[in-house]
Amino acid sequence: MPPSQPPTTLDFVEFRRPDELGVLIIRWTRPVSAAELQQSYEAALTVARPAAVRYWLADSRGRGPASEDDTHWVLTQFIPRVATSLRGRIYLAFLVSAAQLSPEEQQTGSPMVLSDLAHVRLFATEEAALHWLHSRQHLHSA
């Protein structure tokens, strides 16, 4: 079965939801404005909602740094809405530049948020991020 395709297309972000992974993958293809960042997340929720995908990998390396206001919006406004919409805790792994993390954090991830609504970690590699997401899936399916 081919991966599910997003119902919306934006020229600055790509979405993939490979059925075999159970993970929504978000990749920004260029730096984005605050408005485009919010559009990206809203589109991600649209893609995640039909299958209630609560495990997200967001490759932020191509989008440029998010401002404090952007980060605040994601953490305090968007994530609570996603958790309500998808009816459960959200697991969000961000890919960032390796220079932003210690060698240990590059492998295990750097915790950013740990709450009833979301677990968010920063990673330097997709492999480490997917490993963490899969470990969370396994923990909650057991």
Secondary structure, DSSP 8 states (H G I E B T S, - for coil): ---B--S--BTTEEEEB-TTTT-EEEEESS---HHHHHHHHHHHHHHHGGGT--EEEEEGGGT----HHHHHHIIIIIHHHHHHHHTS-EEEEEE--GGGS-HHHHHH-EEEEESSSEEEEEES-HHHHHHHHHHHHHHHH-
